[in-house]
Amino acid sequence: MIKLETLRQVADETLGGLTAGPALFHRAQMKAAQPERARTQPRMNRALAFALSLALVIGLSALALPGLLKPAVPAVNVLSSGPALPDGTRMAADLPRGSLMLSEAKTPAYQGIWAQGSGANFPLIRLDGRYYRLLTHPTDVSALKEEQLGSVEVFTGEPALDMGRSTLSNTAGMGAPVYAVSGMGRAAVAAPVDGSLRLFQRVSFSGAALVGSEGLRDTLPGGAETLQLSGEGTVSDPEAVARLMDLLTSRAVYQGSQSRESDKALLVQYGSGVVLQLAVSGDSLSACGTWSCPEFFEAFRAAILQ
């Protein structure tokens, strides 16, 4: 705290010996005599610089403001409706061209996929004494083609009259290659027909069906994903399908080499897009021979109620 008696000393020390003499008075007069413009010029310069800076800030803000005010567009995650597909399940776009899409109706109507011909002579291939019938779906199975098994050596419109063992067809031309089909074993083959590689399913023909010690598993391989019984329903639960297929192939009783066509069918769909058909009449199923299995139909009807 400054004491009054030392105030004069402090002032002298602070002002550094500054005195209000004639020189100081003269500078004050000269400052007062300057024109108003000269005195205000520095202030105007400072104001102008400030205004320019403010305008620059406002301009930059105007450019940035729309982006700041624009509402953010949320990212949309697109999910397929229904449950997630199991590992390994193929989408429709991945299936062979012209693959059959099974009906989702509660009681699906009859869908037959065996190609028709003239009279008893449906479009077929005979390979190693086994007969295969042309299917309407898929329309091309090039993606499922495996090794070549042979080629057409006999082309005839009357295949039932040929008793030989040569590879024969009434629809695939002479010399046409015959291929194995992925995952099908002896249950199906493929051959070119009218420019597309078509699928043929193992069937009975002219009294010929199973060869040697073959059973139903040789003409109806495992690995099915969906079963559809026309007029009854569809089973696609993996465990239920596996149980039904095991029941059918282990319990079905062979009734003979003749097959029966009807207006009811069991369609067996595989993950590859292949669908095989069995004609159904009562408790019997026919494709390569006729098989009886009442237990299968009982279990199927129980499965569609679950």
Buried (B, 14 or more C-beta within 10 A) or exposed (E): EEEEEEEEEEEEEEEEEEEEEEEEEEEEEEEEEEEEEEEEEEEEEEEEEEEEEEEEEEEEEEEEEEEEEEEEEEEEEEEEEEEEEEEEEBEEEEBBBBBBEBBEEEEBEEBBBBBEBEEEBBBBBBBEEBBBBBBBBBBBBEBBBEEEBBBBBBBEEEBBEBEEEEBBBBBBEEEBBBBBBBBBBBBBBBBBBEEBBBBBBBBBBBEBBBEEEBBBBBBBBEBBBBBBBBEBBBBBBEEBBBBBBEBBBEBBEEBEBEBBEBEBBBBBBBBBBBBBBBBBEEBBBBBBBBBBBEBBBEBBEEBBEE
